[in-house]
Amino acid sequence: MNSQITSEEGTFTISKIVNRRRALYLSGWSFIGAFLSSVVGASIRFFFPRIIYEPHTRHKAGYPFKYTLGIICFFMIILLLASFSCISNLVAKEEIKTLTEEQAKEAQKKLEGAQKSLKREMRTEVKVEDGGAIEGVVKCINVKSSENVVVYIEEVGGNKYAAPLEHGVIDQLNLTYVPHVIAVQKGTTIDFPNSDLVRHNVFSPPECCKQFNLGTYNASVVKTVTFDESCEIPLLCNVHAEMSAFIVVLDNPYFSVTGRDGVFKIENVPPGTYKLTAWHEKLMTITKDVTVKSGKTASVGFFLKKGLRSGR
């Protein structure tokens, strides 16, 4: 039975993953068996040439590289060294279980529940007297939806705000990071539980501002990281190349993450003129000036399209 899991990251057929990995696993060990057989044959040819080959007067003992079998053995050693790391890595990563139809439905239900319940914004709540608000809609061109756009004010009050005490959460379910994008205030600690049926390895690439690697860990294990520098951080998995997510670390609590409708709202903003930026993982980042008046709501719209993205 081919059990499928559908998420924002795509549809995965678990049994196909299992069959492909099983085939690679068996191919690797078959290669090792062929290599060992060649080694045994070459050794016997080297030490007992007269027993294996007749007439003995035509075959004298010598070094292995003087015989065709010895040369073949030499090249097989090179191939073994090149592929053994891949084979051992495949064996060590994980043993993916084939899901039944009922298990797949239950896993999908958990994924959908996590997508609704887990917070996509982590900040310190700020109360401002006579503050205003900023609201608007983001339209994303040539992507599936206008979801997961982070709209934020670049600088408010010198960006001197205490970090939130509550931890953010990025869970791992059905080979998917949940949420896919999370915006957090600088100094936030994020928990990375593994609620999946398999092992995962959460890491960020070395070129980003917060490089880390949590190593491979089993289900029900939780690891944490504190993010103390403002930037965008891609998340990947060493075990599953299809998994990805983003953490956007910001200098103040004035930000919002859009839903599928692209709507955002930032409240309790002190009166003043600010730089308002809209960020998307694939589209061009845009910044606009916005003026907030006491007790008023300023409206701003963004149209994001593909182009040269500006990093933070």
C-alpha positions in Angstrom: 0.0 0.0 0.0 1.3 3.5 -0.9 0.5 5.8 2.0 0.5 9.5 1.0 1.0 12.5 3.2 0.0 15.9 1.8 1.2 19.2 3.2 2.3 22.6 2.0 5.7 21.1 1.2 4.2 18.6 -1.2 2.9 15.0 -1.3 5.1 12.2 0.0 4.5 8.5 -0.8 6.1 6.8 2.2 6.4 3.3 0.7 8.3 4.7 -2.3 10.8 6.3 0.0 11.2 3.0 1.8 11.6 1.0 -1.4 14.2 3.4 -2.8 16.2 3.3 0.3 15.9 -0.4 0.7 17.1 -0.9 -2.9 20.2 1.3 -2.2 20.8 -0.5 1.0 20.8 -4.0 -0.7 22.8 -2.7 -3.6 25.5 -1.4 -1.3 25.8 -4.7 0.6 25.8 -6.6 -2.7 28.7 -4.5 -3.8 30.5 -5.3 -0.6 29.9 -9.0 -1.1 31.3 -8.9 -4.6 34.3 -7.0 -3.4 35.0 -9.5 -0.6 34.6 -12.4 -3.1 37.2 -10.7 -5.3 39.5 -10.2 -2.4 39.3 -13.9 -1.5 39.9 -14.9 -5.1 42.9 -12.6 -5.4 44.3 -13.8 -2.1 44.0 -17.5 -3.2 45.6 -16.6 -6.6 48.5 -14.9 -4.9 49.3 -17.5 -2.2 48.3 -20.7 -3.9 48.8 -20.1 -7.7 49.5 -23.8 -8.5 46.4 -25.0 -6.7 44.0 -22.8 -8.6 45.6 -22.5 -12.0 47.0 -25.4 -14.1 49.4 -26.1 -15.5 51.5 -24.6 -12.7 54.5 -24.0 -14.9 52.6 -21.2 -16.8 51.4 -19.4 -13.7 54.0 -18.3 -11.2 53.4 -16.5 -7.9 53.8 -12.7 -7.9 52.3 -9.5 -6.7 48.5 -9.0 -7.1 48.8 -6.1 -9.5 50.6 -8.4 -12.0 47.3 -10.3 -12.5 44.1 -9.2 -14.1 42.2 -10.2 -11.0 44.5 -8.2 -8.8 44.0 -5.1 -11.0 40.2 -5.5 -10.8 40.5 -5.9 -7.0 42.5 -2.6 -6.8 39.8 -0.6 -8.6 37.1 -2.2 -6.5 38.9 -1.0 -3.4 38.8 2.6 -4.8 35.1 2.3 -5.5 34.5 0.8 -2.1 36.2 3.8 -0.4 34.2 6.2 -2.4 30.8 4.7 -1.8 31.2 3.2 1.7 30.6 6.6 3.4 27.3 6.9 1.5 26.2 3.4 2.3 27.0 3.7 6.0 25.3 7.1 6.1 22.2 5.5 4.6 22.2 2.8 7.2 22.8 5.2 10.1 20.3 7.9 9.2 17.0 6.1 10.0 14.7 3.2 9.4 11.6 4.8 7.9 8.4 2.9 8.6 5.7 2.3 6.1 2.5 3.9 7.2 -0.8 2.2 6.9 -3.7 4.2 5.6 -5.1 4.7 9.1 -1.7 5.9 10.3 -1.3 8.3 7.4 -4.7 9.8 8.1 -3.8 10.2 11.8 -0.4 11.8 10.9 -2.2 14.2 8.5 -4.6 15.1 11.2 -1.8 15.9 13.6 0.0 18.0 11.0 -3.2 20.1 10.3 -3.7 20.5 14.1 -0.1 21.7 14.6 -0.4 24.2 11.7 -3.4 25.8 13.4 -2.2 25.7 17.0 1.5 26.6 16.9 2.3 30.3 17.0 4.0 32.0 14.1 4.8 35.2 16.0 6.8 35.4 19.2 7.1 38.8 20.8 7.0 40.8 24.0 3.6 42.5 24.4 3.9 46.3 24.5 1.3 48.7 25.6 1.4 52.3 24.2 -0.8 55.1 25.2 -2.5 56.9 22.2 -0.8 54.4 19.8 -2.0 53.7 16.3 -1.9 50.6 14.0 -0.8 49.6 10.6 -2.8 47.2 8.5 -2.9 46.1 4.9 -2.8 43.3 2.4 0.2 41.6 0.7 -0.3 40.3 -2.8 2.4 37.7 -3.9 2.8 37.2 -7.6 3.6 33.8 -9.2 3.5 31.8 -5.9 0.8 29.6 -4.5 -0.5 32.0 -1.9 0.3 35.3 0.0 0.9 33.3 3.2 4.1 33.5 5.3 5.0 37.0 4.4 6.7 38.8 7.4 5.8 42.5 7.6 7.8 44.4 10.2 8.8 47.9 11.3 12.6 48.2 11.0 13.1 50.6 14.0 10.9 51.7 16.8 12.1 53.5 20.0 15.7 52.5 19.5 14.7 48.8 19.3 15.3 48.5 23.0 12.8 45.8 24.1 13.2 42.9 26.4 13.1 39.4 24.9 10.0 37.3 25.4 10.1 34.7 28.1 7.8 32.3 26.3 9.6 29.9 23.9 8.6 29.5 20.3 8.1 26.1 18.8 9.0 24.6 15.4 7.7 21.0 15.4 8.6 18.2 13.0 5.6 16.2 11.7 5.3 14.1 8.6 8.6 15.2 7.2 7.5 18.8 7.6 8.6 21.8 9.7 5.6 23.4 11.4 5.2 26.3 11.2 7.0 26.9 7.9 7.8 30.5 8.7 8.1 31.9 12.2 8.9 35.6 13.1 10.4 36.1 16.5 11.8 39.0 18.5 15.5 39.1 19.1 16.5 37.0 22.1 13.7 34.4 21.7 14.4 30.8 22.5 12.8 28.2 20.1 12.1 24.6 20.9 12.6 22.0 18.2 10.6 18.9 19.3 10.6 15.8 17.1 7.0 14.6 17.0 7.6 12.5 13.9 7.9 8.7 13.6 11.5 9.0 12.4 14.7 10.8 13.3 15.6 14.3 12.2 18.6 16.6 12.0 17.8 20.3 12.3 20.5 22.6 11.0 21.1 26.0 9.4 23.5 26.6 6.6 27.0 28.0 7.4 26.5 31.2 5.4 23.6 32.5 7.6 24.0 34.7 10.7 23.1 31.9 13.2 24.7 28.7 12.1 23.9 25.6 14.2 23.4 21.9 13.9 21.3 20.0 16.5 22.5 16.6 15.3 20.3 13.6 14.5 17.8 12.9 17.3 14.9 10.5 17.9 11.2 11.1 18.3 10.0 12.8 21.5 13.3 14.6 22.0 13.2 18.4 22.3 16.2 20.6 21.5 16.4 24.4 21.9 18.3 27.3 20.3 18.3 31.0 21.4 18.3 33.6 18.5 20.1 36.7 19.6 20.9 38.4 16.2 18.4 39.9 13.8 18.4 38.1 10.4 16.6 35.4 8.4 17.6 31.9 9.1 16.9 29.0 6.8 16.2 25.6 8.4 17.1 22.3 6.7 17.3 18.7 7.6 20.3 16.5 7.0 18.1 13.4 6.9 15.3 14.7 4.7 16.3 17.1 1.9 12.6 18.0 1.2 12.2 19.7 4.6 12.7 23.5 4.9 11.6 26.4 7.1 12.6 29.9 8.0 13.1 31.8 11.2 12.9 35.6 10.8 14.5 37.3 13.9 13.6 41.0 14.3 14.8 43.8 16.5 11.4 44.8 18.0 8.0 43.4 18.6 6.3 45.3 15.8 5.7 42.7 13.1 3.1 40.4 11.6 3.0 37.2 9.6 0.3 36.9 6.9 -2.2 34.2 6.4 -3.3 32.8 3.1 -5.3 36.0 2.4 -2.2 38.1 2.8 -3.7 40.3 5.5 -1.5 41.7 8.2 -2.0 44.1 11.2 0.5 45.7 13.6 -1.0 47.3 16.7 0.1 49.5 19.6 2.5 51.5 17.3 3.8 54.8 18.8 2.9 57.8 16.6 5.6 58.5 14.0 7.0 57.8 10.6 8.6 54.4 10.0 10.2 52.1 7.5 7.8 49.2 6.9 9.3 46.1 5.2 7.6 43.0 3.7 9.8 39.8 3.4 9.1 36.6 1.6 11.4 33.6 1.3 11.3 33.6 -2.5 10.2 37.1 -3.5 11.8 40.5 -3.6 11.8 42.4 -0.3 10.0 45.7 -0.4 10.3 48.7 2.1 7.8 51.6 2.3 7.5 54.7 4.4 4.4 54.8 6.7 3.1 57.4 9.1 1.2 56.4 12.2 -1.1 58.9 13.9 -2.4 58.6 17.5 -5.5 56.5 17.6 -5.5 56.0 13.8 -4.9 53.0 11.5 -2.6 53.5 8.6 -3.3 51.3 5.5 -0.4 49.9 3.4 -0.4 47.5 0.5 2.4 45.4 -0.9 2.9 43.6 -4.3 5.7 41.1 -4.1 7.2 39.5 -7.1 10.4 37.6 -8.0 13.6 39.5 -8.4 16.8 40.3 -6.6 16.1 39.7 -2.9 17.8 41.9 -0.3 19.1 40.1 2.8 18.7 41.4 6.3 
